[in-house]
Amino acid sequence: MTSDSPIARGLAADPAECRDFLRDNPDVAYVEILFTGMSGVPRGKRLRRHELQAIYDYGRFLPGSVQVVDITGQDAYDTGLVWENGDADMLARPVAGTLVRAPWLGSDVAQVLCSMHELDGTPSDLDPRVVLNRVIERFRADGLTPVAACELEFYLLDAHRSADGRLQMARHPATGERANLNGVYGLDEMAEIGDFLRDLWETADIQGVPLEGAIAEYGIGQVELTLKHKADALRAADDAVVYKRLAKGVAMQHGLMATFMAKPFAEQAGSGLHLHVSVADKASPNIFAAEPPEGDPSLVHAIGGMKALLADSMAIFAPNANSYRRFRANSYAPVAPTWGVNNRTVSLRIPAGPASTRHVEHRVAGADANLYLALAAVLAGVHYGMTHKIDPGPKVIGDGYAAAKESKERLPNNWFAAVDALEASEVMADYLGERFVRMYCALKRQEQDRFFEVVTSLDLDWYLHNA
C-alpha cells in the first residue's frame, strides 16, 4: 500500500475488514451503504449480505450526480453532472472502521459509510469527506494535527403533526401532557425522555460513536448531546454524521421525531452545530494551552482566520433558506463576526477550563449544516489564520449583541448574499477546491430557485387582499 493510496489516507477500507466483520456477525443479513453528498443528506443502498465483500474488493457503482442532488433529492442540472456526461457512474468505497451493526434498523442490519471515487480509484473532489481531508492535509504538511468535536442541538417532537399541520411537542410518557415551558438544564426534562436517551447511548456504543452527556437546551423540547474530542478530525465528522442518523432512527422507535432543522419554531431558539477545535503538534497535544485563555499567539491567530472567513463560509454554515431565521439578537445564535472568552454571545468563544483543555468553540453553523463541510470551513479558517498570523481585533467583553450593533462588520444575513460571498472567495476555493466551490454554489442556486418558486400560505395571508 502506498502512502498516498485511498486506504492510507483514510478514504477507503481494507477488504480484510469486511471478511472479519462477516465472520464475527453471522446473523447480519442486510447492510446499508451511506454516502453524504453536498446537501448533507445520507443516501445509498440497502444490500444483502453476499453483496458486501465485492464493495470492499472493488466498490459499488453509484451515479456521480448523487453528489450534487439538492436537499429534496432532485438533480442539480446546472452542475453539468446529469445529462452532459450521461449521468455516469462513480465508485462508492467503504470508509475504514465504519462497518457496524445498526440495531434501530433491525437486529440483522448493519451499515457502513462510503466515500466517492472516480473509476480509476481517485477520490472525488466533490465528496464532502474528501474536501475535509483536503483541508486536514494542509495541517499535516505543517506538522500539525487538528483536534475536533461536534456538538449538535435538536428538537425532540411528537412524530405526528396536529390536525392543522403544526409541529407538536412530545407527550410526557407518564402524564400524556405536552411540554409548554422552557426547561433549560432541567432534570425533569431529561427524565421524561430517559428511555430514548438510554437507547440512544446504547446504540451509540454499539456503533463506536463517543456520545457523552445530555442536557435540556433553551427551547421547549430541545436537547443537546456532546461528542468526545478526537485527534482525527475526519473521524470526528464521521461520528457526527452517524450520530445524527441514529438519533433520528432511535427517536422513530419511540414514536418521536428528532429534527435538526435550524429553526423549526419562530418563537423558540434555533438549533446550532457548535464545532470545538484545537491543534496538536509532535511536541504538544494542544498548542493552544496557555494562561490567560487567549495567551497563546497561535490560538489568537486561529481565531483571526476563522473570523476573517466567516462571511465567505456562511453558505456552508447556513446552507438552507430556513437557516437564516436562526440568526437573531439575544437568541444564543451569533449575528456578527465577534470573539470572546467564556462568552456565549459571540461567534467564536474560548470556553472556560484549565489550560490543557484550551480550544475554540465555533458557534455559527446551524444543526442543518453538512458536518464535513462545516468542519472543513472552520479548519480552513484556523489554518489560514495561523499561517498568515491574522489579528482578530479586540475581544468582546459582555454583551456580544450590543457589540454587534456598534460594529460595521456583519455576516451575510440571507441565503443569496452568502452564496455570492462563497463563490467570490479565492481563499475558500484554495482550501476546499475551485471545482467544489463552483459546483456547490450551482447546487445552492438551483435550490434557491426551487424554494422561491413555491407560493406559500404566508404569501396568501400577506398579499392576496393587501397587494
Long-range contacts (C-beta under 8 A, 24 or more apart in sequence): 6-93, 6-115, 6-117, 6-121, 6-123, 7-96, 9-123, 9-133, 10-95, 10-96, 10-133, 10-232, 10-234, 10-235, 11-93, 11-95, 11-115, 11-117, 11-123, 11-129, 11-130, 11-133, 12-93, 12-94, 12-95, 12-96, 12-115, 12-117, 13-56, 13-93, 13-94, 13-95, 13-96, 13-97, 13-98, 13-99, 13-112, 14-56, 14-96, 15-53, 15-56, 15-57, 17-56, 17-94, 17-96, 17-97, 17-99, 18-52, 18-53, 18-55, 18-56, 18-94, 18-99, 19-53, 21-99, 21-110, 22-49, 22-52, 22-53, 25-101, 25-110, 27-107, 27-108, 28-101, 28-108, 28-109, 28-110, 29-108, 29-109, 30-105, 30-106, 30-108, 30-109, 30-110, 31-99, 31-109, 31-110, 31-111, 31-112, 32-102, 32-105, 32-109, 32-110, 32-111, 32-112, 33-60, 33-92, 33-94, 33-111, 33-112, 33-114, 34-111, 34-112, 34-113, 34-114, 34-241, 34-245, 35-62, 35-66, 35-67, 35-92, 35-113, 35-114, 35-115, 35-116, 35-127, 36-113, 36-128, 36-129, 36-241, 36-370, 36-371, 36-372, 37-66, 37-67, 37-68, 37-69, 37-127, 37-128, 38-67, 38-68, 38-126, 38-128, 38-370, 38-373, 38-439, 38-440, 38-443, 39-69, 39-70, 39-71, 39-319, 39-370, 39-443, 40-71, 40-128, 40-319, 40-368, 40-369, 40-370, 40-371, 40-373, 41-71, 41-73, 42-241, 42-245, 43-69, 43-73, 44-92, 44-114, 46-109, 52-112, 55-92, 55-93, 55-94, 55-112, 55-114, 56-93, 56-94, 58-91, 59-91, 59-92, 59-93, 59-117, 60-91, 60-92, 60-93, 60-114, 61-89, 61-90, 61-91, 61-92, 62-89, 62-90, 62-91, 62-92, 62-116, 63-87, 63-88, 63-89, 63-90, 64-88, 64-89, 64-90, 64-116, 64-124, 67-116, 67-124, 67-126, 67-127, 68-126, 68-439, 68-442, 68-443, 70-443, 70-446, 70-447, 70-450, 71-320, 71-447, 72-450, 74-450, 76-442, 76-443, 76-446, 76-447, 77-446, 78-442, 78-443, 78-445, 78-446, 79-439, 79-442, 79-443, 81-439, 89-119, 90-116, 90-117, 90-118, 90-119, 90-124, 91-116, 91-117, 91-118, 91-119, 91-121, 92-116, 92-117, 93-117, 95-129, 95-238, 97-208, 97-235, 98-238, 98-242, 100-206, 100-207, 100-208, 101-206, 101-207, 102-207, 102-246, 102-249, 103-203, 103-206, 104-199, 104-203, 104-246, 104-249, 104-250, 104-252, 104-253, 105-249, 113-238, 113-241, 113-242, 125-433, 125-435, 125-436, 126-435, 126-436, 126-439, 128-370, 128-372, 128-373, 128-376, 129-234, 129-237, 129-238, 129-372, 131-372, 131-373, 131-376, 131-432, 131-433, 131-436, 132-233, 132-234, 132-237, 132-372, 132-373, 132-375, 132-376, 132-379, 133-234, 134-376, 134-431, 134-432, 134-433, 135-376, 135-379, 135-380, 135-383, 135-431, 135-432, 136-233, 136-234, 136-379, 138-383, 138-431, 139-279, 139-379, 139-383, 142-383, 142-387, 143-281, 143-282, 144-279, 144-280, 144-281, 144-287, 145-231, 145-279, 145-280, 145-281, 146-233, 146-277, 146-278, 146-279, 146-280, 146-379, 146-382, 147-229, 147-230, 147-231, 147-233, 147-277, 147-278, 147-279, 147-280, 147-285, 147-286, 147-359, 148-229, 148-230, 148-233, 148-236, 148-237, 148-275, 148-276, 148-277, 148-375, 148-378, 148-379, 149-226, 149-227, 149-228, 149-229, 149-230, 149-236, 149-275, 149-276, 150-227, 150-236, 150-237, 150-239, 150-240, 150-243, 150-273, 150-274, 150-275, 150-276, 150-371, 150-375, 151-224, 151-225, 151-226, 151-227, 151-273, 151-274, 151-275, 151-276, 151-361, 152-224, 152-225, 152-240, 152-243, 152-244, 152-260, 152-271, 152-272, 152-273, 152-274, 152-367, 153-217, 153-222, 153-223, 153-224, 153-271, 153-272, 153-273, 153-274, 153-367, 154-222, 154-223, 154-224, 154-247, 154-258, 154-259, 154-260, 154-271, 154-367, 155-219, 155-221, 155-222, 155-223, 155-258, 155-259, 155-261, 155-264, 155-265, 155-268, 155-271, 156-193, 156-196, 156-221, 156-222, 156-223, 156-251, 156-256, 156-257, 156-258, 157-221, 157-256, 157-257, 157-258, 157-259, 157-264, 158-255, 158-256, 158-257, 159-251, 159-252, 159-255, 159-256, 159-257, 167-264, 167-265, 169-220, 169-221, 170-221, 170-256, 179-220, 179-221, 180-220, 181-220, 182-218, 182-219, 182-220, 183-216, 183-220, 184-215, 184-216, 184-217, 184-218, 185-215, 185-216, 186-216, 189-216, 190-214, 190-215, 190-216, 193-223, 195-254, 196-250, 196-251, 196-254, 196-256, 199-250, 199-253, 199-254, 200-225, 200-246, 200-247, 200-250, 203-246, 203-249, 203-250, 204-243, 204-246, 207-242, 207-246, 209-239, 209-242, 209-243, 209-246, 210-239, 211-243, 217-269, 218-269, 218-332, 219-265, 219-268, 219-269, 219-271, 220-268, 222-268, 222-269, 222-271, 229-276, 229-278, 229-359, 231-280, 231-285, 233-375, 233-379, 236-375, 237-371, 237-372, 237-375, 240-371, 241-371, 241-372, 244-371, 260-367, 260-368, 261-322, 261-367, 261-368, 262-318, 262-320, 262-322, 262-323, 262-325, 262-326, 262-366, 262-367, 262-368, 263-322, 263-323, 263-325, 263-326, 263-366, 266-325, 269-331, 269-332, 269-333, 270-325, 270-326, 270-327, 270-331, 270-333, 270-366, 271-326, 271-366, 271-367, 271-368, 272-326, 272-332, 272-333, 272-363, 272-365, 272-366, 272-367, 273-317, 273-365, 273-366, 273-367, 273-369, 273-371, 273-374, 274-361, 274-362, 274-363, 274-365, 275-361, 275-362, 275-365, 275-374, 275-375, 275-378, 276-351, 276-359, 276-360, 276-361, 276-362, 277-302, 277-359, 277-360, 277-362, 277-378, 277-379, 277-382, 278-358, 278-359, 278-360, 279-382, 279-386, 285-356, 286-356, 286-357, 286-358, 286-359, 288-358, 288-359, 288-360, 289-355, 289-356, 289-357, 289-358, 290-355, 290-358, 291-355, 292-341, 293-341, 293-342, 293-350, 293-352, 293-355, 293-358, 294-341, 294-350, 294-395, 296-358, 297-389, 298-386, 299-350, 299-358, 299-360, 300-391, 300-392, 301-385, 301-386, 301-388, 301-389, 301-390, 301-391, 301-392, 302-360, 302-381, 302-382, 302-385, 302-386, 303-339, 303-348, 303-350, 303-360, 303-385, 303-392, 304-385, 304-389, 304-390, 304-391, 304-392, 304-393, 305-380, 305-381, 305-382, 305-383, 305-384, 305-385, 305-386, 305-387, 305-388, 305-390, 306-348, 306-360, 306-362, 306-378, 306-381, 306-382, 306-385, 307-337, 307-338, 307-339, 307-347, 307-348, 307-381, 307-385, 307-390, 307-392, 307-393, 308-381, 308-384, 308-385, 308-390, 309-377, 309-380, 309-381, 309-384, 309-425, 309-427, 309-428, 310-337, 310-347, 310-364, 310-381, 310-411, 311-337, 311-410, 311-411, 311-412, 311-421, 312-421, 312-422, 312-424, 312-425, 312-427, 312-428, 313-364, 313-377, 313-378, 313-380, 313-381, 313-422, 313-428, 314-364, 314-411, 314-412, 314-418, 314-421, 314-422, 315-412, 315-415, 315-418, 315-419, 315-421, 315-422, 315-440, 315-441, 315-444, 316-365, 316-369, 316-370, 316-373, 316-374, 316-376, 316-377, 316-422, 316-440, 317-364, 317-365, 317-366, 317-369, 317-374, 317-377, 318-364, 318-365, 318-366, 318-369, 318-415, 318-418, 319-366, 319-368, 319-369, 319-370, 319-444, 320-366, 320-368, 320-415, 320-447, 321-415, 321-447, 321-448, 321-451, 321-452, 322-368, 323-366, 323-368, 323-369, 323-415, 324-413, 324-414, 324-415, 324-418, 326-366, 327-411, 327-413, 329-401, 329-404, 329-405, 330-401, 333-363, 334-363, 334-364, 334-400, 334-404, 334-411, 335-401, 335-404, 335-410, 335-411, 336-400, 336-403, 336-404, 336-407, 336-409, 336-410, 336-411, 337-409, 337-410, 337-411, 338-396, 338-400, 338-403, 338-404, 338-407, 339-392, 339-395, 339-396, 340-395, 340-396, 340-397, 340-400, 341-395, 343-396, 343-397, 343-398, 343-400, 345-396, 345-399, 345-400, 345-401, 346-396, 346-400, 346-403, 347-400, 347-411, 348-392, 364-411, 373-432, 373-440, 376-431, 376-432, 377-428, 377-432, 380-427, 380-428, 380-431, 380-432, 383-431, 384-427, 384-431, 415-444, 415-448, 416-448, 419-444, 419-445, 419-448
